[in-house]
Amino acid sequence: MGRSEELFTRAVQHIPGGVNSPVRAFAAVGSTPRFIRKADKQFIWDVEGNRYIDYIGSWGPMILGHNFPAIREAVISAAGSGLSFGAATEKEVEMAELICELVPSVEMVRMVNSGTEAVMSALRAARGYTGRPKIVKFDGCYHGHCDAMLVKAGSGVMTAGVPSSAGVPAGTAEDTLTAAYNDLGSVRALFADNPGQIAAVIVEPVAANMGLVPPAPGFLQGLREITKKEGALLIFDEVITGFRLGLDGAQGFYGVQPDLTTFGKIIGAGMPVGAYGGRRDVMEQIAPVGPVYQAGTLSGNPVAMAAGLAQLRILKGHPEVYARAAARATELFDGLREIIGERGAPCTVNSVGSLGCLFFTPGPVVDAASARRADTDAYGLYFRHMLQNGCYFAPAQFEAIFLSNAHQSEDIERTLEVARAYFTR
Ligand SMILES: *Cc1c(COP(=O)(O)O)cnc(C)c1O
């Protein structure tokens, strides 16, 4: 038994499924997790010393590559002054100023400790501001694990949500309405059926949790128009796309301004950080200014702020990072398109900037229904082949992969060679 298997055998005794987050399990790809010992630049090493080209990047934060020296040093330096004070610090002011400068729709921002918390708090703010109970989300979009967001479409987008997790009260699920991604008609129908009841529409401006599904032309603009007309807020969940599709995220990339935005992942550079922000009149509803309560003992933690600030400052000073990561992504995804085209494989590739996904379905993949047509067993076979040959992809079909500034053309060439061998086997 290898060291990873040994650790996994121990892990399952005391950790549910042996992992602290389900996306780390390898069950969906018919394997057991590799335990990781270290990471540097575009590589990660498992406890047996195998090196992999990493296409997960901790699920998004590592846009500069792992173990980036200036970020590591900022963390070490901050840790030297104490780990947490439970009091206001200068770094939090600098962080808030920087976020508001980089993302024009954000006039005020509150730091939290995860993307889940950011979303949960933004929803509360939207409900507090509008005095309305219901939220519209899209089938296949992931917004963290708060109760209200663990809902997908039941037998159709017009029906009220059914919980997709045990433990979510039916009453909570009823206030979450589910529409189909890229389908404005389904959104209009929900507004028509629930007049004056919908507080907000929350959307991943690029859906990156059902594989990768870009917004159709006009989709985000349409959401902006509908919400404005209906007096509901538009929330962009930019936990993945924030500071990834550019300094101003997907909202800059597509030119649509939401009322509220949630952040996570890149904003903490690998430390547990989230944030939500937006219009001043909405954010002034938050305690201690307004009546919407939201708090956090470790929010704005000085070590986490040091990491996030260092990363955002590097991105601001070196916006060429985006072009470079996107160029490697284009090499990878165009290469995969070429291979599946040559082989006539029933696959399709979606990509935007440094994000993408290879679906084992001929496509097109434009929403959750078309994503679910993917052959997950075929994905599992492909995943295991790639992993055995040193390429660490997402251990599930319905996850995006993430390129970074550290990936090199040689890595992409090597990866395409391995993929070609899979498709010509
Ligand atoms: C990861 C993610 C979240 C949840 O963030 P956590 O830090 O895992 O709680 C929320 N929304 C989106 C779009 C995400 O990708």
PDBQT file of the ligand as one rigid body, heavy atoms in Angstrom, charges set to zero:
ROOT
HETATM    1  C1  LIG A 501     -15.830  28.109  -3.972  1.00  0.00    +0.000 C 
HETATM    2  C2  LIG A 501     -17.052  28.883  -4.216  1.00  0.00    +0.000 A 
HETATM    3  C3  LIG A 501     -17.864  29.350  -3.171  1.00  0.00    +0.000 A 
HETATM    4  C4  LIG A 501     -17.645  28.937  -1.741  1.00  0.00    +0.000 C 
HETATM    5  O1  LIG A 501     -16.427  29.386  -1.245  1.00  0.00    +0.000 OA
HETATM    6  P1  LIG A 501     -15.809  28.643   0.037  1.00  0.00    +0.000 P 
HETATM    7  O2  LIG A 501     -14.601  29.464   0.358  1.00  0.00    +0.000 OA
HETATM    8  O3  LIG A 501     -15.503  27.251  -0.421  1.00  0.00    +0.000 OA
HETATM    9  O4  LIG A 501     -16.827  28.664   1.105  1.00  0.00    +0.000 OA
HETATM   10  C5  LIG A 501     -18.907  30.187  -3.465  1.00  0.00    +0.000 A 
HETATM   11  N1  LIG A 501     -19.170  30.554  -4.734  1.00  0.00    +0.000 NA
HETATM   12  C6  LIG A 501     -18.425  30.124  -5.770  1.00  0.00    +0.000 A 
HETATM   13  C7  LIG A 501     -18.751  30.578  -7.157  1.00  0.00    +0.000 C 
HETATM   14  C8  LIG A 501     -17.367  29.243  -5.554  1.00  0.00    +0.000 A 
HETATM   15  O5  LIG A 501     -16.668  28.774  -6.577  1.00  0.00    +0.000 OA
ENDROOT
TORSDOF 0
